[in-house]
Amino acid sequence: MIKKSREENKPLQGAVFGLYADSDIYTYDNQLLFSKDALIETSVSDANGQVQFVNDLPVGYYYVKEILAPTDFVLSDER
């Protein structure tokens, strides 16, 4: 994903995003790995506004949400 400013549509560095479980996530042998809405990983947007998550995750439903906006910007409530 890429974080951009709304007004200028330019990449933004320094936004912190969280990757969350959108439902309970289980391992192949049916052990609970992550509960719904559990924060799994965080990532910070780079100079190109890019955000990357690196965990090797099982098939499931996930969502990304901004946790901390860059300096002088407002936190987004979109997910």
C-alpha positions as CSV (number, residue, x, y, z in Angstrom):
1,M,0.0,0.0,0.0
2,I,1.1,3.6,-0.5
3,K,0.3,6.5,1.8
4,K,-0.3,9.8,0.0
5,S,-1.4,13.3,1.1
6,R,-5.0,14.0,0.2
7,E,-4.4,17.6,-1.0
8,E,-1.2,17.2,-3.1
9,N,-1.4,13.4,-3.8
10,K,2.3,13.1,-2.8
11,P,3.8,10.1,-1.0
12,L,4.1,10.6,2.8
13,Q,6.8,9.2,5.0
14,G,6.4,8.3,8.6
15,A,2.8,7.1,8.9
16,V,2.5,4.0,11.1
17,F,0.1,1.3,10.0
18,G,-1.1,-1.8,11.8
19,L,-2.1,-5.2,10.2
20,Y,-5.0,-6.7,12.1
21,A,-7.0,-9.9,12.1
22,D,-10.5,-9.3,10.6
23,S,-11.7,-12.6,12.1
24,D,-10.2,-15.3,14.4
25,I,-7.3,-16.8,12.5
26,Y,-6.4,-20.5,13.1
27,T,-3.4,-22.7,12.2
28,Y,-3.8,-25.7,9.9
29,D,-4.4,-27.9,13.0
30,N,-7.1,-25.6,14.3
31,Q,-5.1,-23.8,17.0
32,L,-6.1,-20.1,17.5
33,L,-3.3,-18.0,16.1
34,F,-4.8,-14.5,16.3
35,S,-8.1,-13.4,17.8
36,K,-10.4,-11.0,15.8
37,D,-9.0,-7.4,15.8
38,A,-5.6,-8.5,17.2
39,L,-2.7,-6.3,16.1
40,I,-0.3,-8.6,14.2
41,E,2.3,-6.3,12.9
42,T,3.2,-2.6,12.4
43,S,5.0,-0.9,9.5
44,V,6.0,2.7,8.8
45,S,5.7,4.3,5.4
46,D,9.0,5.0,3.7
47,A,10.1,8.0,1.6
48,N,8.0,6.7,-1.3
49,G,4.9,6.3,1.0
50,Q,5.1,2.5,0.7
51,V,4.1,0.3,3.6
52,Q,5.1,-3.4,3.7
53,F,4.2,-6.2,6.0
54,V,6.6,-9.1,6.1
55,N,5.0,-11.8,8.3
56,D,4.2,-15.1,6.7
57,L,0.5,-15.4,7.5
58,P,-2.0,-18.2,6.9
59,V,-5.0,-17.7,4.7
60,G,-7.5,-15.5,6.5
61,Y,-9.1,-12.1,6.6
62,Y,-7.0,-9.1,7.6
63,Y,-7.3,-5.3,7.5
64,V,-4.8,-2.4,7.7
65,K,-5.4,0.7,9.7
66,E,-3.4,3.8,10.3
67,I,-2.2,4.0,13.9
68,L,-0.1,7.2,13.8
69,A,-0.1,10.0,11.2
70,P,3.0,11.7,10.0
71,T,3.9,15.1,11.7
72,D,1.4,17.9,10.7
73,F,-1.1,15.4,9.3
74,V,-4.4,14.0,10.6
75,L,-4.9,10.4,11.4
76,S,-7.1,8.5,8.9
77,D,-9.9,6.4,10.3
78,E,-10.3,4.4,7.1
79,R,-9.4,0.7,7.0
